[in-house]
């Protein structure tokens, strides 16, 4: 019996050992972790000067900030009707309108400068000849008899001074809106109106030139107004005016967009962007200004561009050596603290109950969306 018990204990121990070994092997083989990173792309600003030559050499293209291209010139004429926005305060002789009422049985003619007096003694004159039909009324503009002494006339009746007193109760004036000689604004053509119209017309003509000549592959722009004219003069009292213009548009057309894109990438690679990868370069988004188009055989251009960069697998935060054996919660907290380059982190680990990353780097997978 003792020997049987010994064999049984040895067997049980062996089974347990094998089971533990199998579990260990299972955990070793099944243990793995995947880190899924949603990057937060960052803008990197670039600003540099480049030369554009019509026939650059291969050495210039490879060693200098040079691309192939040339200036093309277009002339476009057009016109624009623009509203006058400038105003000037002026005092008007006209102080308002008076309604003339005729309750008699006969028409009444009133000549220009007919005087009408208000209850406060202020006198106004009609600004035109009128005939007030029997049993009707008519509105007429009036001016102050004595502008220097004029006072506001509130709504009410006016007496026609030199009219037959027997008719003054039947033929009279009525003020419906207060009469005053306060200054009022009038539209007057000013330099600012001309400047605004020139800018608007220049933009329109430039867009027409771009559309007509398919200039989408161009960078840099110079515009020059060769001539402009208007029938109206500065100081004219007008609501609208016409402007005619002849515009010269100079466009810098590149031989190859790829040359500029490669130059931008070259500039980016010179920056300290360790652990960040550069997105696609879209030349149509490049902002550029022609600095000098009168150089000997070339054009000097200032380029401004925002390059999008995002975190890549070479970033120190994502190296498998840095992740292996670390607590999952600690890794997630560390990665989420770098929100300047990472917007979200998802970690998938197996078995599901594991709390740490595998120590074997081969068991770790990093995915960047």
C-alpha positions as CSV (number, residue, x, y, z in Angstrom):
1,X,0.0,0.0,0.0
2,X,2.7,2.5,0.8
3,X,4.2,2.0,-2.7
4,X,0.8,2.6,-4.3
5,X,0.4,5.8,-2.4
6,X,3.8,6.9,-3.5
7,X,3.0,6.2,-7.2
8,X,-0.3,8.0,-6.9
9,X,1.3,11.1,-5.4
10,X,4.0,11.1,-8.0
11,X,1.3,10.8,-10.7
12,X,-0.8,13.6,-9.3
13,X,2.3,15.8,-8.9
14,X,3.2,15.1,-12.5
15,X,-0.3,15.9,-13.8
16,X,-0.3,19.2,-11.9
17,X,3.2,20.1,-13.2
18,X,2.1,19.3,-16.7
19,X,-1.1,21.4,-16.3
20,X,0.9,24.3,-15.0
21,X,3.3,24.0,-17.8
22,X,0.5,23.8,-20.4
23,X,-1.1,26.9,-18.8
24,X,2.2,28.7,-18.9
25,X,2.7,27.8,-22.6
26,X,-0.8,28.8,-23.4
27,X,-0.4,32.2,-21.7
28,X,3.0,32.6,-23.4
29,X,1.5,31.8,-26.8
30,X,-1.8,33.7,-26.5
31,X,-0.5,36.8,-24.7
32,X,-0.4,39.8,-27.0
33,X,-1.4,43.5,-27.1
34,X,-2.4,45.9,-29.8
35,X,-2.2,49.7,-29.4
36,X,-4.5,51.6,-31.8
37,X,-3.6,55.3,-32.0
38,X,-5.8,58.0,-33.5
39,X,-3.3,60.8,-34.3
40,X,-3.9,64.5,-33.8
41,X,-2.3,66.0,-36.9
42,X,-0.2,69.2,-36.3
43,X,0.5,72.1,-38.6
44,X,4.1,73.0,-39.2
45,X,4.6,76.4,-40.7
46,X,7.2,76.8,-43.5
47,X,8.4,80.0,-45.0
48,X,11.2,80.3,-47.5
49,X,12.3,82.1,-50.7
50,X,12.8,80.2,-54.0
51,X,14.0,81.1,-57.5
52,X,11.9,80.2,-60.5
53,X,13.9,79.9,-63.7
54,X,12.6,79.0,-67.2
55,X,15.5,76.6,-67.9
56,X,17.3,75.7,-64.6
57,X,20.1,73.2,-64.7
58,X,20.0,69.8,-63.1
59,X,22.5,70.9,-60.5
60,X,20.4,74.0,-59.6
61,X,17.3,71.8,-59.2
62,X,19.1,69.3,-56.9
63,X,21.3,71.7,-54.9
64,X,19.4,75.0,-54.7
65,X,16.0,76.3,-53.9
66,X,15.1,76.5,-57.6
67,X,12.1,75.3,-59.6
68,X,11.3,75.6,-63.3
69,X,8.7,78.0,-64.5
70,X,8.1,81.4,-66.1
71,X,6.1,84.6,-65.8
72,X,3.0,84.9,-68.1
73,X,1.4,88.3,-68.6
74,X,-2.3,88.9,-69.4
75,X,-4.2,92.2,-70.0
76,X,-7.9,92.4,-69.2
77,X,-10.3,95.4,-69.5
78,X,-13.7,95.7,-67.8
79,X,-16.1,98.1,-66.2
80,X,-18.1,98.2,-62.9
81,X,-21.1,100.2,-61.6
82,X,-20.5,100.9,-57.9
83,X,-22.5,102.5,-55.2
84,X,-21.3,105.7,-53.5
85,X,-21.0,105.2,-49.8
86,X,-19.3,108.5,-48.8
87,X,-21.6,111.2,-47.4
88,X,-21.4,114.8,-46.6
89,X,-23.6,116.8,-44.2
90,X,-25.2,119.9,-45.9
91,X,-27.9,122.4,-44.9
92,X,-30.8,122.5,-47.3
93,X,-33.0,125.4,-48.2
94,X,-35.9,123.1,-48.3
95,X,-37.3,122.7,-44.7
96,X,-40.0,120.1,-45.5
97,X,-43.4,119.8,-47.2
98,X,-46.7,121.5,-46.4
99,X,-50.1,120.2,-47.5
100,X,-52.2,123.0,-49.2
101,X,-55.9,122.5,-48.7
102,X,-58.7,124.2,-50.7
103,X,-62.2,123.8,-49.2
104,X,-63.6,126.5,-51.4
105,X,-65.6,126.1,-54.6
106,X,-62.9,127.6,-57.0
107,X,-59.4,126.6,-57.9
108,X,-56.6,128.6,-56.3
109,X,-53.3,129.4,-58.0
110,X,-50.3,130.1,-55.6
111,X,-47.1,131.4,-57.1
112,X,-43.6,130.4,-56.0
113,X,-42.5,132.2,-52.8
114,X,-46.1,132.4,-51.5
115,X,-45.8,133.0,-47.7
116,X,-47.3,130.8,-45.0
117,X,-47.1,131.7,-41.3
118,X,-47.2,129.4,-38.3
119,X,-48.6,130.1,-34.9
120,X,-45.1,130.8,-33.6
121,X,-44.7,133.6,-36.2
122,X,-42.2,131.7,-38.4
123,X,-42.8,132.2,-42.1
124,X,-42.0,129.8,-44.9
125,X,-42.3,130.2,-48.7
126,X,-43.5,127.8,-51.3
127,X,-40.6,126.5,-53.5
128,X,-42.7,126.2,-56.7
129,X,-45.9,127.4,-58.5
130,X,-49.0,125.3,-57.7
131,X,-52.7,125.2,-58.4
132,X,-54.9,123.8,-55.7
133,X,-58.0,122.4,-57.2
134,X,-61.4,123.2,-55.5
135,X,-62.2,120.7,-52.8
136,X,-58.7,119.0,-53.0
137,X,-55.3,119.2,-51.5
138,X,-51.7,119.2,-52.8
139,X,-48.2,118.9,-51.2
140,X,-45.6,121.5,-51.9
141,X,-42.0,122.0,-50.7
142,X,-41.3,125.1,-48.6
143,X,-38.2,127.1,-47.7
144,X,-37.5,129.3,-44.8
145,X,-38.1,133.0,-45.4
146,X,-35.3,133.9,-43.1
147,X,-33.0,130.9,-42.7
148,X,-30.9,132.6,-39.9
149,X,-34.0,133.2,-37.8
150,X,-35.8,130.0,-38.6
151,X,-37.3,127.9,-35.8
152,X,-38.9,124.5,-36.1
153,X,-42.5,124.5,-37.0
154,X,-44.5,121.7,-35.3
155,X,-47.5,120.0,-37.0
156,X,-50.5,122.3,-37.3
157,X,-52.2,124.8,-39.6
158,X,-50.5,127.6,-41.5
159,X,-52.1,130.9,-42.7
160,X,-51.5,132.0,-46.3
161,X,-50.5,135.6,-45.4
162,X,-51.5,137.5,-48.6
163,X,-54.6,135.5,-49.4
164,X,-58.0,137.3,-49.1
165,X,-58.8,137.1,-45.4
166,X,-62.3,135.8,-46.3
167,X,-60.6,132.7,-47.9
168,X,-57.9,132.1,-45.3
169,X,-60.2,129.7,-43.3
170,X,-61.0,127.7,-46.5
171,X,-57.6,127.8,-48.2
172,X,-54.7,127.1,-45.9
173,X,-51.6,125.0,-45.2
174,X,-51.1,122.0,-42.9
175,X,-47.8,120.9,-41.4
176,X,-48.0,117.1,-41.0
177,X,-44.3,116.5,-40.1
178,X,-42.1,119.0,-38.2
179,X,-40.4,121.5,-40.5
180,X,-36.7,122.1,-39.8
181,X,-33.5,123.1,-41.5
182,X,-31.2,120.6,-39.8
183,X,-28.2,119.5,-41.9
184,X,-28.7,116.2,-43.7
185,X,-26.4,113.8,-45.5
186,X,-26.0,113.6,-49.2
187,X,-23.9,111.1,-51.2
188,X,-20.7,112.6,-52.5
189,X,-18.1,110.7,-54.6
190,X,-14.8,110.4,-52.7
191,X,-11.4,108.9,-53.1
192,X,-12.4,106.0,-50.9
193,X,-15.3,105.1,-53.3
194,X,-12.9,105.0,-56.2
195,X,-10.4,102.9,-54.3
196,X,-13.1,100.4,-53.2
197,X,-14.4,100.1,-56.8
198,X,-10.8,99.6,-58.1
199,X,-10.2,96.8,-55.7
200,X,-13.4,95.1,-56.5
201,X,-13.0,95.4,-60.2
202,X,-9.4,94.3,-60.0
203,X,-10.4,91.1,-58.1
204,X,-13.1,90.3,-60.6
205,X,-10.8,90.8,-63.7
206,X,-8.1,88.7,-62.0
207,X,-10.6,85.8,-61.5
208,X,-11.7,86.1,-65.1
209,X,-8.1,85.9,-66.3
210,X,-7.5,82.8,-64.2
211,X,-10.6,81.1,-65.5
212,X,-10.1,82.1,-69.1
213,X,-6.4,80.9,-69.1
214,X,-6.8,77.8,-66.8
215,X,-4.2,79.1,-64.3
216,X,-4.9,76.6,-61.6
217,X,-1.3,75.3,-61.8
218,X,0.2,78.7,-61.2
219,X,1.7,80.3,-58.1
220,X,2.5,83.9,-57.3
221,X,0.6,86.8,-58.6
222,X,1.2,90.4,-59.5
223,X,-1.5,92.8,-60.7
224,X,-1.0,96.3,-62.0
225,X,-3.8,98.8,-63.0
226,X,-2.6,100.1,-66.3
227,X,-5.5,102.7,-66.6
228,X,-8.8,103.6,-65.1
229,X,-11.4,106.3,-65.6
230,X,-14.8,107.5,-64.5
231,X,-17.2,110.1,-66.0
232,X,-17.8,111.5,-62.5
233,X,-15.3,113.6,-60.5
234,X,-14.4,113.6,-56.9
235,X,-17.0,115.7,-55.1
236,X,-19.9,115.0,-57.5
237,X,-23.2,114.4,-55.7
238,X,-24.2,111.0,-57.2
239,X,-25.7,107.7,-55.9
240,X,-23.7,105.5,-58.3
241,X,-20.8,105.8,-60.6
242,X,-19.2,103.8,-63.4
243,X,-15.5,102.8,-63.4
244,X,-13.6,101.5,-66.4
245,X,-10.2,99.7,-65.9
246,X,-7.4,98.0,-67.8
247,X,-5.6,95.5,-65.6
248,X,-2.3,93.7,-66.2
249,X,-2.0,90.3,-64.5
250,X,1.3,88.5,-64.1
251,X,1.2,84.9,-63.1
252,X,4.1,82.6,-62.3
253,X,3.4,79.3,-64.0
254,X,5.4,76.3,-62.9
255,X,6.7,73.7,-65.3
256,X,6.1,70.9,-62.7
257,X,4.2,71.0,-59.4
258,X,6.3,68.0,-58.3
259,X,9.4,70.1,-58.1
260,X,7.8,72.5,-55.7
261,X,6.3,69.6,-53.6
262,X,9.7,67.9,-53.4
263,X,11.4,71.2,-52.3
264,X,8.8,71.6,-49.5
265,X,9.4,68.0,-48.4
266,X,13.1,68.7,-48.4
267,X,12.6,71.7,-46.2
268,X,10.4,69.7,-43.8
269,X,13.0,67.0,-43.5
270,X,15.5,69.6,-42.4
271,X,13.3,70.3,-39.4
272,X,13.5,68.4,-36.1
273,X,10.4,66.2,-36.6
274,X,11.7,63.0,-34.9
275,X,8.8,60.6,-34.5
276,X,6.5,62.5,-36.8
277,X,5.6,61.8,-40.4
278,X,4.7,64.3,-43.1
279,X,1.4,64.2,-44.9
280,X,0.8,64.7,-48.6
281,X,1.9,68.1,-50.0
282,X,-0.8,69.9,-52.0
283,X,0.8,72.6,-54.1
284,X,-2.6,74.2,-54.7
285,X,-2.6,75.2,-51.0
286,X,0.7,77.0,-51.2
287,X,0.6,80.7,-50.6
288,X,3.2,82.6,-52.5
289,X,4.1,86.1,-53.4
290,X,6.3,87.4,-56.2
291,X,9.0,89.4,-54.5
292,X,11.0,90.4,-57.6
293,X,10.2,89.6,-61.2
294,X,13.0,91.8,-62.6
295,X,16.0,89.5,-61.8
296,X,18.4,88.4,-64.4
297,X,16.7,85.3,-65.8
298,X,14.8,84.4,-62.7
299,X,11.9,85.3,-60.4
300,X,12.2,85.5,-56.6
301,X,9.2,84.1,-54.8
302,X,8.3,83.9,-51.1
303,X,6.5,80.7,-50.2
304,X,4.3,80.1,-47.2
305,X,2.9,76.7,-46.5
306,X,1.4,74.7,-43.6
307,X,2.5,71.0,-43.6
308,X,0.4,68.5,-41.7
309,X,2.5,66.1,-39.6
310,X,1.3,63.2,-37.4
311,X,2.8,60.7,-35.0
312,X,4.4,57.6,-36.5
313,X,5.8,54.2,-35.2
314,X,9.3,55.7,-34.8
315,X,8.1,58.0,-32.1
316,X,9.7,57.2,-28.7
317,X,6.3,56.9,-27.1
318,X,5.4,54.0,-29.3
319,X,8.6,51.9,-29.4
320,X,7.9,48.3,-28.5
321,X,10.9,48.3,-26.2
322,X,9.2,51.2,-24.3
323,X,5.9,49.4,-24.1
324,X,6.9,45.8,-23.2
325,X,6.1,44.6,-19.7
326,X,4.4,47.9,-18.8
327,X,1.1,48.2,-17.0
328,X,-1.8,48.7,-19.5
329,X,-3.3,51.5,-17.4
330,X,0.1,53.3,-17.1
331,X,0.7,53.1,-20.9
332,X,-2.8,54.5,-21.7
333,X,-2.4,57.3,-19.2
334,X,1.0,58.2,-20.7
335,X,-0.1,58.2,-24.3
336,X,-3.3,60.2,-23.6
337,X,-1.1,62.8,-21.8
338,X,0.4,63.5,-25.3
339,X,-2.7,65.0,-26.8
340,X,-0.7,67.4,-28.9
341,X,0.0,64.5,-31.2
342,X,-2.5,61.8,-30.0
343,X,-6.2,62.3,-29.9
344,X,-7.3,58.9,-28.8
345,X,-5.8,55.5,-27.6
346,X,-7.4,52.1,-27.7
347,X,-5.6,49.0,-26.2
348,X,-6.6,45.5,-27.0
349,X,-5.0,42.8,-24.9
350,X,-5.4,39.0,-24.5
351,X,-6.1,37.2,-22.5
352,X,-8.7,39.8,-21.5
353,X,-7.8,39.7,-17.8
354,X,-4.1,40.5,-18.3
355,X,-3.0,43.8,-16.7
356,X,0.3,44.2,-18.5
357,X,1.8,44.3,-21.9
358,X,3.7,41.1,-23.0
359,X,7.5,41.3,-22.3
360,X,8.1,39.9,-25.8
361,X,8.2,42.7,-28.3
362,X,7.0,40.4,-31.0
363,X,3.7,40.1,-29.2
364,X,3.1,43.9,-29.4
365,X,1.4,45.5,-32.4
366,X,1.1,49.3,-32.9
367,X,-1.5,50.6,-35.4
368,X,-1.8,54.2,-36.4
369,X,-5.1,55.1,-38.0
